[in-house]
């Protein structure tokens, strides 16, 4: 049962979770993180480290975010191939506090403003 990053991470990218991950299974997109389901060892270390409560076991995802399991599985290998593995903490995105009250969509995940 891998863990999944869900909607609260969009436009924030708090990276406290990557610091505690023993297998470095996080990948970084432009404004969202994902967990590679084939690399996750189900240790649960990332869940309490996430300040916006965006990480869930795939079988415990809220129904409204169930499709994020597919997004993580789809995007992680792509971002892995691009070398977007993230293993150290970074500052969250500017305006992250505003993101908590902003409606987010899957299109936001793929917006590459200021991407690598």
N, CA, C and O atoms as a GROMACS GRO file, in nm:
protein
  464
    1UNK      N    1   0.084  -0.118   0.000
    1UNK     CA    2   0.000   0.000   0.000
    1UNK      C    3   0.089   0.124   0.000
    1UNK      O    4   0.132   0.169   0.106
    2UNK      N    5   0.117   0.180  -0.117
    2UNK     CA    6   0.200   0.301  -0.120
    2UNK      C    7   0.123   0.423  -0.069
    2UNK      O    8   0.000   0.423  -0.060
    3UNK      N    9   0.197   0.523  -0.038
    3UNK     CA   10   0.138   0.650   0.004
    3UNK      C   11   0.123   0.740  -0.117
    3UNK      O   12   0.193   0.725  -0.217
    4UNK      N   13   0.030   0.835  -0.107
    4UNK     CA   14  -0.009   0.919  -0.219
    4UNK      C   15  -0.012   1.064  -0.173
    4UNK      O   16  -0.059   1.095  -0.064
    5UNK      N   17   0.039   1.154  -0.258
    5UNK     CA   18   0.028   1.297  -0.233
    5UNK      C   19  -0.099   1.345  -0.302
    5UNK      O   20  -0.121   1.317  -0.420
    6UNK      N   21  -0.183   1.418  -0.229
    6UNK     CA   22  -0.313   1.462  -0.282
    6UNK      C   23  -0.318   1.614  -0.297
    6UNK      O   24  -0.217   1.684  -0.284
    7UNK      N   25  -0.435   1.664  -0.325
    7UNK     CA   26  -0.460   1.803  -0.362
    7UNK      C   27  -0.400   1.910  -0.271
    7UNK      O   28  -0.354   2.012  -0.323
    8UNK      N   29  -0.398   1.894  -0.139
    8UNK     CA   30  -0.345   2.003  -0.057
    8UNK      C   31  -0.200   2.043  -0.088
    8UNK      O   32  -0.155   2.149  -0.046
    9UNK      N   33  -0.128   1.959  -0.161
    9UNK     CA   34   0.011   1.990  -0.196
    9UNK      C   35   0.021   2.085  -0.315
    9UNK      O   36   0.122   2.154  -0.331
   10UNK      N   37  -0.081   2.090  -0.399
   10UNK     CA   38  -0.076   2.173  -0.519
   10UNK      C   39  -0.057   2.319  -0.479
   10UNK      O   40  -0.127   2.370  -0.391
   11UNK      N   41   0.036   2.385  -0.543
   11UNK     CA   42   0.072   2.525  -0.519
   11UNK      C   43   0.140   2.548  -0.385
   11UNK      O   44   0.154   2.662  -0.342
   12UNK      N   45   0.182   2.443  -0.319
   12UNK     CA   46   0.252   2.459  -0.192
   12UNK      C   47   0.391   2.396  -0.197
   12UNK      O   48   0.492   2.465  -0.183
   13UNK      N   49   0.394   2.268  -0.216
   13UNK     CA   50   0.518   2.191  -0.217
   13UNK      C   51   0.599   2.208  -0.090
   13UNK      O   52   0.718   2.239  -0.094
   14UNK      N   53   0.534   2.189   0.024
   14UNK     CA   54   0.613   2.176   0.147
   14UNK      C   55   0.697   2.051   0.128
   14UNK      O   56   0.649   1.952   0.074
   15UNK      N   57   0.820   2.055   0.169
   15UNK     CA   58   0.907   1.941   0.144
   15UNK      C   59   0.959   1.878   0.273
   15UNK      O   60   1.060   1.807   0.271
   16UNK      N   61   0.893   1.902   0.382
   16UNK     CA   62   0.930   1.838   0.508
   16UNK      C   63   0.927   1.685   0.493
   16UNK      O   64   1.006   1.614   0.554
   17UNK      N   65   0.836   1.638   0.411
   17UNK     CA   66   0.818   1.494   0.390
   17UNK      C   67   0.940   1.428   0.326
   17UNK      O   68   0.972   1.314   0.360
   18UNK      N   69   1.007   1.497   0.236
   18UNK     CA   70   1.120   1.435   0.167
   18UNK      C   71   1.238   1.414   0.260
   18UNK      O   72   1.319   1.323   0.239
   19UNK      N   73   1.250   1.497   0.362
   19UNK     CA   74   1.360   1.484   0.456
   19UNK      C   75   1.351   1.356   0.539
   19UNK      O   76   1.454   1.301   0.579
   20UNK      N   77   1.231   1.309   0.563
   20UNK     CA   78   1.214   1.191   0.649
   20UNK      C   79   1.199   1.061   0.569
   20UNK      O   80   1.194   0.953   0.628
   21UNK      N   81   1.192   1.071   0.438
   21UNK     CA   82   1.173   0.952   0.355
   21UNK      C   83   1.304   0.872   0.347
   21UNK      O   84   1.405   0.923   0.299
   22UNK      N   85   1.303   0.748   0.394
   22UNK     CA   86   1.426   0.669   0.394
   22UNK      C   87   1.466   0.615   0.257
   22UNK      O   88   1.579   0.568   0.240
   23UNK      N   89   1.376   0.621   0.159
   23UNK     CA   90   1.408   0.565   0.027
   23UNK      C   91   1.404   0.668  -0.086
   23UNK      O   92   1.418   0.632  -0.203
   24UNK      N   93   1.386   0.794  -0.053
   24UNK     CA   94   1.388   0.902  -0.154
   24UNK      C   95   1.292   0.874  -0.270
   24UNK      O   96   1.332   0.876  -0.386
   25UNK      N   97   1.166   0.848  -0.238
   25UNK     CA   98   1.068   0.813  -0.342
   25UNK      C   99   0.981   0.932  -0.384
   25UNK      O  100   0.880   0.912  -0.451
   26UNK      N  101   1.021   1.054  -0.346
   26UNK     CA  102   0.945   1.173  -0.385
   26UNK      C  103   1.002   1.232  -0.513
   26UNK      O  104   1.123   1.234  -0.535
   27UNK      N  105   0.912   1.281  -0.597
   27UNK     CA  106   0.951   1.348  -0.722
   27UNK      C  107   0.879   1.481  -0.727
   27UNK      O  108   0.765   1.495  -0.682
   28UNK      N  109   0.949   1.579  -0.783
   28UNK     CA  110   0.904   1.717  -0.779
   28UNK      C  111   0.864   1.766  -0.917
   28UNK      O  112   0.943   1.764  -1.011
   29UNK      N  113   0.740   1.811  -0.926
   29UNK     CA  114   0.694   1.877  -1.046
   29UNK      C  115   0.697   2.027  -1.023
   29UNK      O  116   0.758   2.073  -0.926
   30UNK      N  117   0.634   2.102  -1.108
   30UNK     CA  118   0.641   2.248  -1.098
   30UNK      C  119   0.578   2.304  -0.972
   30UNK      O  120   0.629   2.402  -0.916
   31UNK      N  121   0.470   2.245  -0.926
   31UNK     CA  122   0.404   2.297  -0.807
   31UNK      C  123   0.334   2.188  -0.727
   31UNK      O  124   0.230   2.211  -0.665
   32UNK      N  125   0.392   2.069  -0.731
   32UNK     CA  126   0.330   1.952  -0.669
   32UNK      C  127   0.437   1.846  -0.651
   32UNK      O  128   0.530   1.838  -0.732
   33UNK      N  129   0.425   1.765  -0.548
   33UNK     CA  130   0.513   1.651  -0.528
   33UNK      C  131   0.432   1.524  -0.549
   33UNK      O  132   0.311   1.522  -0.529
   34UNK      N  133   0.500   1.417  -0.588
   34UNK     CA  134   0.436   1.286  -0.598
   34UNK      C  135   0.526   1.183  -0.532
   34UNK      O  136   0.646   1.204  -0.515
   35UNK      N  137   0.467   1.071  -0.497
   35UNK     CA  138   0.539   0.957  -0.442
   35UNK      C  139   0.536   0.847  -0.547
   35UNK      O  140   0.431   0.812  -0.600
   36UNK      N  141   0.653   0.792  -0.576
   36UNK     CA  142   0.660   0.681  -0.672
   36UNK      C  143   0.608   0.556  -0.604
   36UNK      O  144   0.667   0.509  -0.507
   37UNK      N  145   0.497   0.500  -0.653
   37UNK     CA  146   0.436   0.385  -0.584
   37UNK      C  147   0.524   0.260  -0.584
   37UNK      O  148   0.510   0.176  -0.495
   38UNK      N  149   0.613   0.246  -0.680
   38UNK     CA  150   0.701   0.129  -0.686
   38UNK      C  151   0.821   0.142  -0.593
   38UNK      O  152   0.889   0.044  -0.564
   39UNK      N  153   0.848   0.264  -0.547
   39UNK     CA  154   0.962   0.287  -0.459
   39UNK      C  155   0.922   0.303  -0.312
   39UNK      O  156   1.003   0.279  -0.223
   40UNK      N  157   0.800   0.342  -0.289
   40UNK     CA  158   0.751   0.364  -0.152
   40UNK      C  159   0.752   0.232  -0.075
   40UNK      O  160   0.703   0.130  -0.124
   41UNK      N  161   0.807   0.235   0.046
   41UNK     CA  162   0.813   0.114   0.128
   41UNK      C  163   0.706   0.113   0.238
   41UNK      O  164   0.710   0.029   0.328
   42UNK      N  165   0.613   0.206   0.229
   42UNK     CA  166   0.499   0.209   0.321
   42UNK      C  167   0.539   0.231   0.466
   42UNK      O  168   0.479   0.173   0.557
   43UNK      N  169   0.639   0.312   0.488
   43UNK     CA  170   0.689   0.332   0.624
   43UNK      C  171   0.606   0.433   0.704
   43UNK      O  172   0.612   0.433   0.827
   44UNK      N  173   0.530   0.519   0.636
   44UNK     CA  174   0.444   0.617   0.700
   44UNK      C  175   0.521   0.737   0.758
   44UNK      O  176   0.459   0.822   0.822
   45UNK      N  177   0.650   0.746   0.738
   45UNK     CA  178   0.727   0.856   0.796
   45UNK      C  179   0.685   0.992   0.741
   45UNK      O  180   0.693   1.093   0.811
   46UNK      N  181   0.641   0.997   0.617
   46UNK     CA  182   0.608   1.123   0.553
   46UNK      C  183   0.475   1.182   0.601
   46UNK      O  184   0.458   1.304   0.601
   47UNK      N  185   0.383   1.098   0.642
   47UNK     CA  186   0.248   1.145   0.678
   47UNK      C  187   0.251   1.249   0.790
   47UNK      O  188   0.197   1.358   0.770
   48UNK      N  189   0.310   1.221   0.904
   48UNK     CA  190   0.309   1.322   1.010
   48UNK      C  191   0.398   1.443   0.979
   48UNK      O  192   0.384   1.548   1.042
   49UNK      N  193   0.489   1.430   0.883
   49UNK     CA  194   0.578   1.541   0.848
   49UNK      C  195   0.512   1.643   0.757
   49UNK      O  196   0.560   1.756   0.745
   50UNK      N  197   0.402   1.608   0.694
   50UNK     CA  198   0.336   1.697   0.598
   50UNK      C  199   0.250   1.800   0.671
   50UNK      O  200   0.153   1.764   0.737
   51UNK      N  201   0.287   1.930   0.661
   51UNK     CA  202   0.212   2.031   0.735
   51UNK      C  203   0.074   2.063   0.679
   51UNK      O  204  -0.006   2.127   0.747
   52UNK      N  205   0.044   2.020   0.556
   52UNK     CA  206  -0.087   2.048   0.499
   52UNK      C  207  -0.174   1.923   0.488
   52UNK      O  208  -0.280   1.926   0.425
   53UNK      N  209  -0.128   1.814   0.549
   53UNK     CA  210  -0.204   1.688   0.549
   53UNK      C  211  -0.244   1.645   0.409
   53UNK      O  212  -0.361   1.619   0.381
   54UNK      N  213  -0.143   1.638   0.321
   54UNK     CA  214  -0.167   1.602   0.182
   54UNK      C  215  -0.132   1.457   0.150
   54UNK      O  216  -0.154   1.413   0.037
   55UNK      N  217  -0.076   1.382   0.245
   55UNK     CA  218  -0.028   1.247   0.217
   55UNK      C  219  -0.116   1.144   0.288
   55UNK      O  220  -0.144   1.155   0.408
   56UNK      N  221  -0.158   1.044   0.210
   56UNK     CA  222  -0.247   0.939   0.261
   56UNK      C  223  -0.201   0.804   0.210
   56UNK      O  224  -0.142   0.794   0.103
   57UNK      N  225  -0.228   0.700   0.286
   57UNK     CA  226  -0.215   0.564   0.233
   57UNK      C  227  -0.314   0.552   0.119
   57UNK      O  228  -0.424   0.607   0.127
   58UNK      N  229  -0.278   0.482   0.014
   58UNK     CA  230  -0.367   0.479  -0.103
   58UNK      C  231  -0.505   0.424  -0.071
   58UNK      O  232  -0.602   0.461  -0.137
   59UNK      N  233  -0.516   0.337   0.026
   59UNK     CA  234  -0.648   0.284   0.061
   59UNK      C  235  -0.721   0.370   0.164
   59UNK      O  236  -0.831   0.335   0.208
   60UNK      N  237  -0.662   0.483   0.202
   60UNK     CA  238  -0.727   0.575   0.296
   60UNK      C  239  -0.749   0.714   0.237
   60UNK      O  240  -0.784   0.808   0.308
   61UNK      N  241  -0.727   0.727   0.106
   61UNK     CA  242  -0.750   0.856   0.041
   61UNK      C  243  -0.897   0.895   0.052
   61UNK      O  244  -0.985   0.811   0.031
   62UNK      N  245  -0.924   1.021   0.086
   62UNK     CA  246  -1.065   1.064   0.082
   62UNK      C  247  -1.120   1.042  -0.059
   62UNK      O  248  -1.048   1.060  -0.157
   63UNK      N  249  -1.243   1.005  -0.068
   63UNK     CA  250  -1.305   0.973  -0.198
   63UNK      C  251  -1.283   1.084  -0.302
   63UNK      O  252  -1.256   1.056  -0.418
   64UNK      N  253  -1.294   1.209  -0.258
   64UNK     CA  254  -1.281   1.321  -0.354
   64UNK      C  255  -1.140   1.330  -0.412
   64UNK      O  256  -1.120   1.397  -0.513
   65UNK      N  257  -1.043   1.264  -0.350
   65UNK     CA  258  -0.904   1.267  -0.398
   65UNK      C  259  -0.854   1.130  -0.442
   65UNK      O  260  -0.734   1.113  -0.463
   66UNK      N  261  -0.942   1.034  -0.456
   66UNK     CA  262  -0.902   0.898  -0.491
   66UNK      C  263  -0.820   0.893  -0.621
   66UNK      O  264  -0.730   0.810  -0.634
   67UNK      N  265  -0.851   0.979  -0.714
   67UNK     CA  266  -0.780   0.980  -0.843
   67UNK      C  267  -0.634   1.026  -0.831
   67UNK      O  268  -0.557   1.012  -0.926
   68UNK      N  269  -0.596   1.080  -0.716
   68UNK     CA  270  -0.456   1.121  -0.699
   68UNK      C  271  -0.362   1.001  -0.693
   68UNK      O  272  -0.243   1.016  -0.718
   69UNK      N  273  -0.412   0.884  -0.660
   69UNK     CA  274  -0.330   0.764  -0.666
   69UNK      C  275  -0.285   0.742  -0.811
   69UNK      O  276  -0.170   0.706  -0.836
   70UNK      N  277  -0.376   0.763  -0.904
   70UNK     CA  278  -0.342   0.750  -1.046
   70UNK      C  279  -0.247   0.861  -1.090
   70UNK      O  280  -0.154   0.836  -1.167
   71UNK      N  281  -0.268   0.983  -1.042
   71UNK     CA  282  -0.178   1.093  -1.077
   71UNK      C  283  -0.037   1.065  -1.028
   71UNK      O  284   0.059   1.086  -1.102
   72UNK      N  285  -0.023   1.018  -0.904
   72UNK     CA  286   0.110   0.986  -0.851
   72UNK      C  287   0.175   0.877  -0.936
   72UNK      O  288   0.292   0.889  -0.974
   73UNK      N  289   0.101   0.771  -0.965
   73UNK     CA  290   0.154   0.659  -1.044
   73UNK      C  291   0.190   0.702  -1.186
   73UNK      O  292   0.284   0.648  -1.244
   74UNK      N  293   0.117   0.795  -1.242
   74UNK     CA  294   0.141   0.843  -1.378
   74UNK      C  295   0.259   0.940  -1.384
   74UNK      O  296   0.344   0.930  -1.472
   75UNK      N  297   0.263   1.035  -1.291
   75UNK     CA  298   0.364   1.141  -1.297
   75UNK      C  299   0.500   1.099  -1.241
   75UNK      O  300   0.603   1.144  -1.291
   76UNK      N  301   0.503   1.014  -1.140
   76UNK     CA  302   0.630   0.978  -1.077
   76UNK      C  303   0.732   0.920  -1.177
   76UNK      O  304   0.846   0.965  -1.178
   77UNK      N  305   0.695   0.824  -1.261
   77UNK     CA  306   0.794   0.773  -1.356
   77UNK      C  307   0.839   0.879  -1.458
   77UNK      O  308   0.955   0.880  -1.500
   78UNK      N  309   0.748   0.967  -1.497
   78UNK     CA  310   0.786   1.073  -1.591
   78UNK      C  311   0.885   1.169  -1.528
   78UNK      O  312   0.987   1.202  -1.588
   79UNK      N  313   0.855   1.213  -1.406
   79UNK     CA  314   0.945   1.306  -1.338
   79UNK      C  315   1.074   1.236  -1.297
   79UNK      O  316   1.179   1.300  -1.288
   80UNK      N  317   1.067   1.106  -1.272
   80UNK     CA  318   1.188   1.028  -1.242
   80UNK      C  319   1.280   1.029  -1.365
   80UNK      O  320   1.401   1.049  -1.352
   81UNK      N  321   1.224   1.007  -1.483
   81UNK     CA  322   1.303   1.004  -1.606
   81UNK      C  323   1.368   1.139  -1.635
   81UNK      O  324   1.472   1.146  -1.699
   82UNK      N  325   1.306   1.246  -1.586
   82UNK     CA  326   1.361   1.380  -1.605
   82UNK      C  327   1.462   1.417  -1.496
   82UNK      O  328   1.522   1.524  -1.500
   83UNK      N  329   1.481   1.329  -1.400
   83UNK     CA  330   1.576   1.355  -1.292
   83UNK      C  331   1.522   1.447  -1.184
   83UNK      O  332   1.600   1.518  -1.119
   84UNK      N  333   1.392   1.447  -1.164
   84UNK     CA  334   1.329   1.539  -1.069
   84UNK      C  335   1.307   1.477  -0.931
   84UNK      O  336   1.213   1.512  -0.861
   85UNK      N  337   1.394   1.385  -0.893
   85UNK     CA  338   1.388   1.328  -0.759
   85UNK      C  339   1.425   1.437  -0.659
   85UNK      O  340   1.520   1.512  -0.681
   86UNK      N  341   1.352   1.446  -0.551
   86UNK     CA  342   1.381   1.547  -0.448
   86UNK      C  343   1.411   1.475  -0.318
   86UNK      O  344   1.334   1.391  -0.272
   87UNK      N  345   1.525   1.510  -0.258
   87UNK     CA  346   1.570   1.440  -0.139
   87UNK      C  347   1.602   1.534  -0.022
   87UNK      O  348   1.633   1.488   0.087
   88UNK      N  349   1.593   1.664  -0.046
   88UNK     CA  350   1.624   1.761   0.060
   88UNK      C  351   1.514   1.865   0.067
   88UNK      O  352   1.448   1.895  -0.033
   89UNK      N  353   1.497   1.919   0.184
   89UNK     CA  354   1.394   2.020   0.208
   89UNK      C  355   1.425   2.148   0.132
   89UNK      O  356   1.540   2.191   0.123
   90UNK      N  357   1.319   2.208   0.078
   90UNK     CA  358   1.324   2.339   0.013
   90UNK      C  359   1.216   2.425   0.075
   90UNK      O  360   1.127   2.375   0.143
   91UNK      N  361   1.224   2.553   0.051
   91UNK     CA  362   1.116   2.642   0.095
   91UNK      C  363   0.990   2.612   0.014
   91UNK      O  364   0.999   2.579  -0.104
   92UNK      N  365   0.872   2.625   0.076
   92UNK     CA  366   0.749   2.606   0.000
   92UNK      C  367   0.735   2.714  -0.106
   92UNK      O  368   0.804   2.816  -0.103
   93UNK      N  369   0.647   2.690  -0.199
   93UNK     CA  370   0.625   2.788  -0.305
   93UNK      C  371   0.574   2.919  -0.249
   93UNK      O  372   0.502   2.921  -0.150
   94UNK      N  373   0.612   3.030  -0.313
   94UNK     CA  374   0.558   3.160  -0.269
   94UNK      C  375   0.406   3.158  -0.280
   94UNK      O  376   0.350   3.105  -0.376
   95UNK      N  377   0.342   3.216  -0.184
   95UNK     CA  378   0.196   3.222  -0.184
   95UNK      C  379   0.129   3.095  -0.137
   95UNK      O  380   0.008   3.078  -0.155
   96UNK      N  381   0.205   3.006  -0.078
   96UNK     CA  382   0.150   2.878  -0.032
   96UNK      C  383   0.034   2.900   0.065
   96UNK      O  384  -0.065   2.827   0.060
   97UNK      N  385   0.045   2.996   0.150
   97UNK     CA  386  -0.064   3.022   0.246
   97UNK      C  387  -0.193   3.056   0.173
   97UNK      O  388  -0.302   3.018   0.217
   98UNK      N  389  -0.182   3.130   0.061
   98UNK     CA  390  -0.301   3.161  -0.017
   98UNK      C  391  -0.357   3.038  -0.087
   98UNK      O  392  -0.477   3.030  -0.113
   99UNK      N  393  -0.270   2.943  -0.117
   99UNK     CA  394  -0.314   2.822  -0.186
   99UNK      C  395  -0.413   2.742  -0.105
   99UNK      O  396  -0.494   2.668  -0.161
  100UNK      N  397  -0.409   2.756   0.025
  100UNK     CA  398  -0.502   2.681   0.110
  100UNK      C  399  -0.646   2.723   0.087
  100UNK      O  400  -0.738   2.644   0.111
  101UNK      N  401  -0.668   2.844   0.041
  101UNK     CA  402  -0.804   2.891   0.018
  101UNK      C  403  -0.837   2.901  -0.131
  101UNK      O  404  -0.947   2.942  -0.167
  102UNK      N  405  -0.743   2.864  -0.216
  102UNK     CA  406  -0.763   2.870  -0.360
  102UNK      C  407  -0.805   2.734  -0.412
  102UNK      O  408  -0.748   2.632  -0.374
  103UNK      N  409  -0.905   2.734  -0.499
  103UNK     CA  410  -0.946   2.608  -0.560
  103UNK      C  411  -0.834   2.558  -0.651
  103UNK      O  412  -0.775   2.636  -0.726
  104UNK      N  413  -0.806   2.430  -0.643
  104UNK     CA  414  -0.699   2.371  -0.723
  104UNK      C  415  -0.757   2.266  -0.816
  104UNK      O  416  -0.856   2.201  -0.785
  105UNK      N  417  -0.693   2.251  -0.930
  105UNK     CA  418  -0.736   2.150  -1.026
  105UNK      C  419  -0.616   2.068  -1.070
  105UNK      O  420  -0.502   2.104  -1.043
  106UNK      N  421  -0.642   1.957  -1.137
  106UNK     CA  422  -0.534   1.876  -1.189
  106UNK      C  423  -0.452   1.953  -1.291
  106UNK      O  424  -0.332   1.928  -1.305
  107UNK      N  425  -0.514   2.045  -1.363
  107UNK     CA  426  -0.438   2.127  -1.459
  107UNK      C  427  -0.328   2.204  -1.388
  107UNK      O  428  -0.222   2.229  -1.446
  108UNK      N  429  -0.351   2.242  -1.264
  108UNK     CA  430  -0.250   2.314  -1.187
  108UNK      C  431  -0.125   2.231  -1.164
  108UNK      O  432  -0.016   2.285  -1.152
  109UNK      N  433  -0.140   2.100  -1.159
  109UNK     CA  434  -0.026   2.012  -1.136
  109UNK      C  435   0.073   2.025  -1.251
  109UNK      O  436   0.194   2.018  -1.230
  110UNK      N  437   0.023   2.044  -1.370
  110UNK     CA  438   0.108   2.042  -1.489
  110UNK      C  439   0.152   2.181  -1.536
  110UNK      O  440   0.216   2.193  -1.640
  111UNK      N  441   0.119   2.283  -1.461
  111UNK     CA  442   0.160   2.419  -1.496
  111UNK      C  443   0.307   2.435  -1.464
  111UNK      O  444   0.347   2.420  -1.348
  112UNK      N  445   0.387   2.465  -1.562
  112UNK     CA  446   0.532   2.466  -1.545
  112UNK      C  447   0.589   2.606  -1.530
  112UNK      O  448   0.699   2.633  -1.580
  113UNK      N  449   0.519   2.694  -1.462
  113UNK     CA  450   0.572   2.829  -1.436
  113UNK      C  451   0.696   2.818  -1.350
  113UNK      O  452   0.692   2.765  -1.239
  114UNK      N  453   0.806   2.867  -1.401
  114UNK     CA  454   0.930   2.867  -1.324
  114UNK      C  455   0.986   2.730  -1.298
  114UNK      O  456   1.065   2.712  -1.205
  115UNK      N  457   0.946   2.633  -1.379
  115UNK     CA  458   0.996   2.497  -1.358
  115UNK      C  459   1.145   2.490  -1.388
  115UNK      O  460   1.204   2.582  -1.445
  116UNK      N  461   1.204   2.381  -1.348
  116UNK     CA  462   1.347   2.360  -1.364
  116UNK      C  463   1.394   2.388  -1.504
  116UNK      O  464   1.512   2.374  -1.534
   0.00000   0.00000   0.00000
